Amino acid sequence: MSILKRIKESFNRFLERSAKANKESYGSGVPDCCKMNNQVSRSK
């Protein structure tokens, strides 16, 4: 296996672990601050 493939796989595992930790800490929903600042303008 080439070094680049090993680095890529290692980085992907790191991202998966980070995503899992974030989901456990913060949940899987949209943060309140994102909902609060959502300004939808409808021009019709």
Secondary structure, 3 states (H helix, E strand, C coil): CCHHHHHHHHHHHHHHHHHHHHHHHHCCCCCHHHHHCCCCCCCC
